[in-house]
Amino acid sequence: MHAIWLTVANSAARLSTANPGYAAAAFVLYVVSLVIAGARWRGFLRALGGEVSVMRATLATMGGIAAGNLTPSPGGEACRIGLVRLGGRATWREATIAAVWDRLSELPPILVLAAMSLVAVGHLASAGRTSTIVAGLSVVLVIAGLALWRLVRKPKRPGRGGWRRSGFALAGWRERLALDRMRPSLFAAGVGYSSLLWLQDFLRLGCATLAFGVVLSPTQIATLSILAMLGGIVPAIAGLGPVEGGLLAGLMAFGVDLPTAAAVTALERAISYGFSTSAGAMVIALMGGRSVWRARG
């Protein structure tokens, strides 16, 4: 018990030594990311016939993040959709399909970060320091894989007339995703916004580490981004626990001492969880309050 309290005290003392400039930069980058996310979603909404301002889409995104932090999935998305409908012209169907495309546009930059993280893990393997990070990644990847399998599991093999039914299913997906309205140029623009969004995430983590004098390589920061993302997928309120554990494991695998790793994680989560939850809760109260909170269920 004494050792635990000593670690907490050392981490708190280390947190107090954060460089204010880098800490402020990390905060500003997060605020900018909210505007980027709002602009990206607005583009998909307009393509589907909805009309909403960038500010409204940004505020709705903030409210959705807060709802996602406080409720199980998919409460955050439902709240985001409800908030954007209150101040704009968009149907539930338009907002929902736009939200799906909004998420799909993130896949290319995520794959780039994943490839970069593999380089960092490879370097750890050569140094014989992969046990902690690989163990954490394995557990998170198994859970994420099971969740993904449940979403996209294959249907039963069609019998007589099965191909026709499969054709109807494909047509149904085309209608559900409004593929006729999603031009390649629009999706490319969405990918561009997503790339900026993940670049912000990358830079914010870099600023959080630099605030405590920790200098990591680009591939190591990319690994931290992937660990935080995977931690958010694990069933938990706002990914609390998995996200922090992933960041701590990654930082310590890269040679950062525990008090400093805990301080970096605390700074990052104070911004990405503390600020987003409090600010988003205020948005929900001011824009829709109880009606939107009921709609998110």
QUIQUIRA-V448023 format. One record per residue. SS is DSSP state (H for helix, E for strand, L for the rest). PHI is phi as a letter, one per 30 degrees, with the letter a starting at -180 (* if undefined). NEAR is the number of other ideal C-beta (glycine too) atoms within 10 Angstrom. Layout:
[[SS	PHI	NEAR] [SS	PHI	NEAR]]
//
This chain:
[[L	*	5] [H	d	6] [H	d	7] [H	d	8] [H	d	9] [H	d	11] [H	d	13] [H	d	12] [H	d	11] [H	d	16] [H	d	20] [H	d	13] [H	d	11] [H	d	19] [H	d	20] [L	d	8] [L	c	11] [L	e	20] [L	d	13] [H	e	8] [H	d	11] [H	d	18] [H	d	19] [H	d	13] [H	d	18] [H	d	25] [H	d	17] [H	d	14] [H	d	20] [H	d	18] [H	d	15] [H	d	15] [H	d	21] [H	d	21] [H	d	14] [H	d	21] [H	d	25] [H	d	23] [H	d	19] [H	d	26] [H	d	30] [H	e	27] [H	e	21] [H	d	28] [H	d	25] [H	d	16] [H	d	20] [L	c	18] [L	j	14] [L	d	22] [E	b	12] [L	a	22] [L	d	13] [H	d	15] [H	d	13] [H	d	21] [H	d	32] [H	d	21] [H	d	24] [H	d	32] [H	d	28] [H	d	26] [H	d	30] [H	d	30] [H	d	25] [H	d	26] [H	d	27] [H	d	25] [H	d	22] [H	c	18] [L	b	17] [L	d	10] [L	d	12] [L	c	16] [H	e	19] [H	d	22] [H	d	19] [H	d	23] [H	d	28] [H	d	30] [H	d	24] [H	d	24] [H	d	28] [H	d	30] [H	d	21] [H	d	15] [L	c	16] [L	b	18] [E	c	11] [L	a	23] [L	d	13] [H	e	12] [H	d	13] [H	d	25] [H	d	27] [H	d	15] [H	d	23] [H	d	28] [H	d	20] [H	d	14] [H	d	23] [H	e	24] [H	d	12] [H	d	16] [L	d	24] [L	d	19] [H	d	11] [H	e	16] [H	d	21] [H	d	14] [H	d	10] [H	d	13] [H	d	22] [H	d	15] [H	d	12] [H	d	19] [H	d	22] [H	d	14] [H	d	15] [H	d	23] [H	d	19] [H	d	12] [H	d	16] [H	d	21] [H	d	12] [H	d	9] [H	c	10] [L	i	7] [L	b	15] [L	c	16] [H	e	11] [H	d	14] [H	d	23] [H	d	15] [H	d	12] [H	d	21] [H	d	20] [H	d	10] [H	d	15] [H	d	23] [H	d	12] [H	d	10] [H	d	16] [H	d	16] [H	d	11] [H	d	9] [H	d	13] [H	d	11] [H	d	10] [H	d	8] [H	d	6] [H	c	6] [L	e	7] [L	d	6] [L	d	9] [L	d	6] [L	d	6] [L	d	12] [L	c	7] [L	d	6] [L	i	8] [H	d	12] [H	d	9] [H	d	10] [H	d	12] [H	d	12] [H	d	10] [H	d	10] [H	d	12] [H	d	10] [H	d	10] [H	d	10] [H	d	10] [H	d	11] [H	d	11] [H	d	12] [L	c	14] [L	h	18] [L	d	11] [L	d	8] [L	c	14] [L	c	18] [L	d	10] [H	e	7] [H	d	8] [H	d	16] [H	d	17] [H	d	11] [H	d	17] [H	d	25] [H	d	17] [H	d	16] [H	d	22] [H	d	22] [H	d	16] [H	d	17] [H	d	20] [H	d	21] [H	d	15] [H	d	20] [H	d	22] [H	d	19] [H	d	16] [H	d	24] [H	d	26] [H	d	22] [H	d	23] [H	d	30] [H	d	26] [H	d	19] [L	e	23] [L	c	20] [L	i	11] [L	c	19] [L	c	8] [L	c	21] [L	d	13] [H	e	13] [H	d	17] [H	d	26] [H	d	23] [H	d	24] [H	d	30] [H	d	28] [H	d	23] [H	d	22] [H	d	26] [H	d	22] [H	d	20] [H	d	21] [H	d	24] [H	d	20] [H	d	18] [L	d	18] [L	e	10] [L	a	13] [H	d	11] [H	i	21] [H	i	23] [L	d	15] [L	j	12] [H	d	22] [H	d	25] [H	d	18] [H	d	18] [H	d	27] [H	d	25] [H	d	19] [H	d	22] [H	d	30] [H	d	26] [H	d	17] [H	d	24] [L	d	21] [L	j	13] [L	d	20] [L	d	14] [H	e	14] [H	e	19] [H	d	20] [H	d	24] [H	d	23] [H	d	27] [H	d	27] [H	d	23] [H	d	19] [H	d	22] [H	d	23] [H	d	20] [H	d	15] [H	d	20] [H	d	24] [H	c	18] [H	d	12] [H	d	17] [H	d	23] [H	d	18] [H	d	11] [H	d	16] [H	d	27] [H	d	17] [H	d	14] [H	d	22] [H	e	24] [H	d	14] [H	d	10] [H	c	19] [L	a	21] [L	h	11] [H	d	9] [H	d	10] [H	d	24] [H	d	19] [H	d	10] [H	d	17] [L	d	23] [L	d	10]]
//
